[in-house]
Amino acid sequence: MRNHKTLIAAPLAVLLGSALTAGCGGSSGGSDNDDGSATIGDAVLFGATDGTTGVELWKTDGTADGTSLVRDINPAGDSDPFNFVVLDGIAFFTADNGAGEEVWRSDATQSGTRMLKDINPAGSSDPSDLAVSQGRLYYRANDTVTGFEPWVSDGTSAGTEQLKDISPGGSNSNGRFAGEAGGMTILAASSPGAGYELWKTDGTEEGTELIKDINPDGGAYLQNFGEFDGELYFGAEDGSTGNELWKTDGTEAGTTLVADLVDGATGSFPNGGREFAAVGDVLFFTADTDGDPDNDDVALWKTDGTEAGTTLVAEINAGGNDRVRGLTAYDGRLVFEADDGTNGSELWISDGTEAGTTMVKNIFAAGGSSFPAIAGLTEYGGELYFTAQDAGVLNYEVWKTDGTEAGTVQVADIGAGVTGSGPGNYRPIADGVLFTADDGVTGCELWRTNAAGDDASQVRDINEGADDGFPGACDID
C-alpha cells in the first residue's frame, strides 16, 4: 500500500478491492484501478508486511484466519505490490522480485502468482498506469530500446506485447490508458509532430491511430478523463482557448470543445487535478473560472455535453475558493467536499441545482475543517464511508453518511482520543468495510466495520506488536 499520501487519492474500494483508490479524482472507465488492492472472489489482495518478510502480497476475506501471505515475491526485500487491476478473475499488479519491477499476476494462490512477462531482463521496465479495457490489460512500460510506450496483454505471457512504438527512436510516448469512448479504448500519448494527443486502439498495432491533433502548434496538454454517455471528457489545450473542457466519441469529427468557460488563453483547467462524476443525465466536474491562473479557485460545474448545458452549479464560496473535491455519485445525487468560507472544508451534497446544493453536516463545528474527502468516499450498504476529523489536530476517524445531517455519524473512535487512527483504503466486502487504521497500540493494521456500520474491529495484527503492517498508510497530514 506504499504510503498514505499515495493512497488517499483513491478510495479503499480501490485499495482493498480495486486496491486495498479516481487518480486525480477523475473517472477512468474500464480501469478498475484502485492501485493498492484488488478483489478476486472472496479474497482481497494487497501489500503488507509481517515484520519477517518485506512488503509482500497478502490476501484477506475479512477474518483473522482468512488473512495470510500469498507469496514472498522478493525474499531479499520489499516487492511492494501496487497498481492493482483485475482481468477475467486474475489480479494484475506491479512488483519487484529483486531483479527489477515488472507486471505480475495472481489468482490469490502461491502457485498462481507469477510474473506476467519480463520486459526488461536487465532491470526494471517501470510499469505503471495499469488499466483494463475491452477485455485487455494496458499499461505503460520501458523495454530500454523503444522507451516508455503502451503495452497490451490478454493476461498471458505469450499474449503480452508492445502495442505500438508511438514515438519511435527510443524517445518516450508515455502512452497510457485514458478511458473508453464509442466502444473503443482511448489512449493519451505523445508522438513526433503532433505532441501529446488522443489515440484510439483495438488492441493491435495496426488499429492504433491518432484521433485528432487538437493543438497543431504543440501538445494538447491533456489532463484528467471522465466517461459519460458513451463519450470521454477531458481537459485540453487547442492553442487559442486555454485548457478547457473537451469530449470525444473516438472519431476526429466527434472530438470537440464542449465549452470555453474562460475567454482567452487562460483556460478553466490551468492547474490540472480536476475531477469528473457522472450522475444521471449530467456530468459533474470541477473547474477554475476566475481567470487567474495563480489562484486555484476550484468550483462545481455540470454539463450535459452541450455548450448551453454546461453551467455553474452553485457559488459555494462567493468570491473565494470553493475547494471542491472528492466528487462521488451517491443515490442519484453528488456528494463531495467543499469550503463555503465560513465552516471550513466539509461534506456537501447536490442534486445539480443551486438550491439543492447544501452542506450535509458541519462535522468540525468548532471552527476547523473535517476534510471528508481526504481518503475517498466508498459506498457500502446504501451509505458512504469516509475519513473525517471532528475536533483536535489530525483526529481522523471512520465516518459514514446517508446524505442527511442526522445520518452522518462517526462509526468508531479507534484512536480513542484526539490523536485519531488515520483510517483509509476503504474496501467493501460481503458484510462490512475493510480499511487500515492505527489504534495507537498495534500500529497501522487491517480493520473492518461490522455489517451494521456502527462499530469496527481489527481483522488481524499482521505485524505483531507496535510496528505497522501497512507502513505509512495511516499517516494523514
Salt bridges, closest charged atoms under 4 A:
ASP80 OD2 - ARG2 NE 3.09
GLU101 OE2 - ARG2 NH2 3.42
ASP129 OD2 - ARG140 NE 3.41
GLU209 OE2 - LYS200 NZ 3.63
GLU231 OE1 - LYS247 NZ 3.57
ASP296 OD1 - ARG274 NH2 2.91
GLU337 OE2 - ARG325 NE 3.24
ASP339 OD2 - ARG323 NE 3.96
GLU383 OE1 - LYS400 NZ 3.27
ASP431 OD1 - ARG448 NH2 2.71
ASP477 OD1 - LYS5 NZ 3.91
